[in-house]
Amino acid sequence: MRVKICGITQPQQSIAIATLGATALGFICVPTSPRYVTIEQIQAAVAQLPSKIDRIGVFANTSITEISQTVLASGLTGVQLHGDESAEFCYQLRQSLPQVEIIKAMRVRNLEHLQTAANYTKFVDTLLLDAYHPQQLGGTGKTLDWQMLQEFSPTCPWFLAGGLTPDNIVDALSQVQPNGIDLSSGVELSPGDKDLDKVALLFQRLGNRK
Ligand SMILES: O=C(O)c1ccccc1NCC(=O)[C@H](O)[C@H](O)COP(=O)(O)O
């Protein structure tokens, strides 16, 4: 299973988290986020990473030109679209960045909203389901209704996100079977400062699901 730890801001933490078992690291390229990092900070954080670790830039309602410039300058291997991007936008981004993984995040409000995920599966590599929050785009610590997701079975791989922690991960994975999980505030001391003890505990609790 893929494990993405999102909202990395410090180079030494990126190495430590990869060593503990993360398969992907996420970098927040949304200027209003307390976890925002510049291209230079991403470059520093990925410089020593093994090539097998995915480096995902998280964007929200950013232009294709700006996303492409950031990806090329910072060596990102994937882009996570966390705003209100349309399926058409995902298709256009794919034309600009054919080698880059495109992850469309859905901030799920209800079952009907979940059904719109099907509109994206032809144009993206991966979906990510996150909790809806009226004021914040992500990193909210809010959980989804996992029971509602039990029937969710898109035609592309998907990540479960939203309020996951070392304490609830086993319960979450007993109810849903995503291809990957994504955690941010549940393994943090403060926004952007990861708690390496909590990350270690996460991998311990994941056991052989890793
Ligand atoms: O984390 C942020 O600050 C953020 C800001 C703007 C857009 C997206 C953002 N995070 C996206 C993520 O992938 C988080 O990991 C995801 O929302 C889960 O966060 P959490 O509930 O804290 O585990």
The ligand as an SDF file (V2000), in Angstrom:
LIG
                    3D

 23 23  0  0  0  0  0  0  0  0999 V2000
   -2.2690   20.6260    4.2790 O   0  0  0  0  0  0  0  0  0  0  0  0
   -2.5490   21.7690    3.8880 C   0  0  0  0  0  0  0  0  0  0  0  0
   -2.2400   22.7770    4.5340 O   0  0  0  0  0  0  0  0  0  0  0  0
   -3.2790   21.9390    2.5860 C   0  0  0  0  0  0  0  0  0  0  0  0
   -3.5990   23.2340    2.1760 C   0  0  0  0  0  0  0  0  0  0  0  0
   -4.2620   23.4330    0.9790 C   0  0  0  0  0  0  0  0  0  0  0  0
   -4.6050   22.3570    0.1870 C   0  0  0  0  0  0  0  0  0  0  0  0
   -4.2790   21.0600    0.5830 C   0  0  0  0  0  0  0  0  0  0  0  0
   -3.6250   20.8300    1.7640 C   0  0  0  0  0  0  0  0  0  0  0  0
   -3.3330   19.5320    2.1920 N   0  0  0  0  0  0  0  0  0  0  0  0
   -3.6190   18.4110    1.3680 C   0  0  0  0  0  0  0  0  0  0  0  0
   -3.3250   17.0440    1.8550 C   0  0  0  0  0  0  0  0  0  0  0  0
   -3.0380   16.1810    1.0360 O   0  0  0  0  0  0  0  0  0  0  0  0
   -3.5080   16.6430    3.2930 C   0  0  0  0  0  0  0  0  0  0  0  0
   -2.6150   15.6090    3.5520 O   0  0  0  0  0  0  0  0  0  0  0  0
   -4.9490   16.1420    3.4320 C   0  0  0  0  0  0  0  0  0  0  0  0
   -5.8110   17.2350    3.3680 O   0  0  0  0  0  0  0  0  0  0  0  0
   -5.1750   15.3950    4.7740 C   0  0  0  0  0  0  0  0  0  0  0  0
   -4.8870   16.2400    5.8400 O   0  0  0  0  0  0  0  0  0  0  0  0
   -5.1590   15.7650    7.3480 P   0  0  0  0  0  0  0  0  0  0  0  0
   -6.6280   15.7070    7.5550 O   0  0  0  0  0  0  0  0  0  0  0  0
   -4.5000   16.8020    8.2030 O   0  0  0  0  0  0  0  0  0  0  0  0
   -4.4880   14.4230    7.4920 O   0  0  0  0  0  0  0  0  0  0  0  0
  1  2  2  0
  2  3  1  0
  2  4  1  0
  4  5  1  0
  4  9  2  0
  5  6  2  0
  6  7  1  0
  7  8  2  0
  8  9  1  0
  9 10  1  0
 10 11  1  0
 11 12  1  0
 12 13  2  0
 12 14  1  0
 14 15  1  0
 14 16  1  0
 16 17  1  0
 16 18  1  0
 18 19  1  0
 19 20  1  0
 20 21  2  0
 20 22  1  0
 20 23  1  0
M  END
$$$$
